[in-house]
Amino acid sequence: MNQFTYLALNIVFMLIAFVILNLVSRKSPWRAIGFTMFWMLLTTLVFDNVIIALGIVGYDVTKISGLLLGLAPIEDFAYTVVSVMAVAIIWTKVTRTTK
């Protein structure tokens, strides 16, 4: 039986978000996106480890890659990446001036 892991699912959504971001704007604000991404990933690292350590969240070990940052599986960080890119897409689209 072929299992679809969290990592495979996350890669699909991250690629879709990246493609859409580039279709919306060839002049994406990559410096701002990178800065925001860094701080959001750092925040995710801290809070995910706290909620996992407290037993609030758990993961099916058969569906994660086994790569961990502290207690958090690497797959969990994909949600942060997609969220930052989605906000960038929306922000770029909404604030774009028409010429």
Buried (B, 14 or more C-beta within 10 A) or exposed (E): EEEEBBBEEBEEBBEEBBEEBEEBBEEBBEEEBEEBBEEBBEEBBEEBBBEBEEEEEEBEEEBBEEEBBEBBBBBBBBBBBBBBBBEBBEBBEEEEEEE
